[in-house]
Amino acid sequence: MASNANRFPDYTFRPRNALILAIVAIILCAVGVVASVLGGVHWFGVLLWLTAGLLAYILWVHPRVAVTDDAVTFVNPFSDITIPWDAIINVETKYSVTVNTPGKKYAAWAAPAPGATSSLRESRRTEREYQRADGRDKAKFTTMRAGDHFTTDSGIVAKQIRDRLADKAERGLLDIDRTETAVVSRRWNLLHLASLLLLLVATIVTGIAAV
């Protein structure tokens, strides 16, 4: 009889490089706002810096991937996508962590695959590891793409999802009869959309008024 005990703790991934970039960007935006206020600059400058700061938060701080016993959730800049395990067919890492379901593919903003420079660096690292490996251990390197490497954002997240999916399949906890009918939910982040839209409109209006 299959055990229903959860062997994996809940896991949340946030890209470290994006967080560092966001902190730098938000600090610069804060300095820009203060400079605009103290310098007596028109409100256009203040609103422009506020818009840039909000965008940095939405794109780099807010996104994450949550892997729980019930589902995989991609918290993207403007929407949250919750994918039940029964709906998952496989996981790709070509451009970012992408979960394939019978009807659609869903990508995680927080777990992009490495770019050209990073891919080259990971390929060289993989080649060195391949040279040090022997026998059957070499087989795992033959089909590994840069996005699957465990030192990349996409590779870290993909491994978490694949390991838990394989464990559920092994223990008979996946209902393959529900694969076609399992519902993937998407919840739009109306606060982000409305806030950004209002700031953009206000920035444009004050910019036109300043001309």
N, C-alpha and C positions, 0 to 999 in steps of 0.2 A: 504493500500500500504506500502510495506516494506521500511524503511529508509535506505539509503546507507551511512549515516553519520558514520564516524569511532568513535566508543565509547572508543576505547583503544589507548593510545599513543604507538608509536614504543618502543619496549623494547629490551635491549641488556643485556645479562648475561655473566659475567666472574667469574669463581670460585675464591673466595678470598684466600682460602688456597693454591691453586696452584700458585697464583701470589706471595704470601709471600715466598713460597718454591723457586720459580724461582728467585726472587730478591736475596735471600741468595746464591743460586747456582751460579748466574751470578757474584756476588761480589767475591765469592771464586775463580771462574775461572779467573776473572780479576787480583786478587792477584797472582794466579798461573802464569799467563802470565808475569806479572811484575817481579816476583821472578825468572822465567826462563831466562828472558832477562838480568836482573842484575847479575844473578849468572853465566852467561856464559854457560848456558846449551844448548845442541844441539837443533836445531829447532824442533825436535820431541816433546819435552816438550811443546813448545809454541803452536804448531798445535794441540796437544792433548787437551790442555786447551781451545783453541778456538773452537774445535769441541764440547766439553762438554758444553760450554756456548751457542753455537748456538742451540744445542739439547734442552737445558733448555728453551730457548726462543720459539722454535717451539712447544714443548710439553706442556708448562705451561703458556706462555704469549699470544701467538697468538690465541689459540682456544677460541671460544665464540659462543653464540646462539643469533641470531637476529630474533625477532618476529615482523613482520610488517603487515599491512593490506592486502598485496599482497601474502605473503608467509612466511614460516619458513625457516631460513637458518642456517645450521650447519657449522660453520667455524672450520673445523678439522685441525690437523697438516699439512696434505699434500693435502687436497682438500676441496672445498666449495660445499655443497649440498643445493640446493634451492628446497623446496617442496611447490608447490601451495596448497592452502587450499582445493581445490576441490579434490585433490588426497589423502587427509588424511582420513584414516578409524578410527584409534584410536591411543592412546599413551600409551606405556608401560614404566615401570621403574624398570625392574628386575635387569639388570646390569648397565644400564644408560638410559637416556631418549631416547626412540626408537620410531620413528614414523612408523606405519604400513601403507603401500599403497597396492593397488591390486597386484602389481608385486614384491615388495621387502620391506625389513625393512631397515631403516636408523637410525644409532645411533649417538648421540652427544658426542664427546670426552669431551667437557667442562662441561657436566652435568652427572657425574657418580653417580650410586646409592651408598649408604654407604656400607663400608665393614662390616665384622663380628662384630667388636667391636662397631662401630658406630650404626649398626643395633640393637645390644643389648641395647645400651643407648637409642635409639629412641623408642624401644619397651617398655622400662620401663617408659619413658616419656608419651607415648601413654596410657599405663595402668593407670598412675596417672590421666591423663585427662579423661579417661573413667570412673574412679571411681567418679570423681567430676561431671560428666555429668548426666543428668537424662532424662527419657522419650525418645522421638524420637531422641534426640541429640546423644544417644549412638549408634544408627544404623550406623553412619558414621565411627565408629571405627572398626566395625566387619570385614570389608574387606580391611582395609588400610594396605598395606605393608610398610616396612621401607622406601623404595625408594619414596613413595608417601607423606611422612611426609613433611610439609611445612617448616621445618627448615633444610632440606637437599638440596643439589644442585639439585638433580634430581626432588625432590618434588616441588621446587620453579619454575623450568622451565616447568615441566609438567602441573602445575596449570595455568601458563600463556597461554600455548597452548590450554589446554582443555577449559578454560573459553572463549577464543576468538572463538574457534571452535564451542562451544555451542551457543554463541551469534550469530554467522553467520548463524547457522542452524535455530535458533529461528526466525531470521528476513528474512529467505528465501534467503540468499545471497550465498548459496552453490548450485552449479549445479551438482546434483547427476548423471546426464547423462554424465558428463565429468570425473567422478571418474576413469574409466578404461583408459581413453585416455589422461588425464592431464599429462604433461611432467615434470618429475623431472630431473633437470639439475645438473651435477657434473663438476666442473672446477678444474683441477689439479693445485696445486701450484708448478709450474716448478722452480721458484726461490728457494724455500726451498729444493726441491729435488736435483737441480743442485749444490747448495751451500754445502749441506751436503755431497753429493757424492764427490765433489772436495776436501773438507777438509779431508774426510776419506781416499781417495786415497793418498793425499799428506802426511797424517800422517803415513800411512802404508809404503810408499816409503821411507820417511826419517827415519822411524824406522828400516827398513831393511838395509838402508845405514849405520846406526850407529852401526850395529852389527859387 
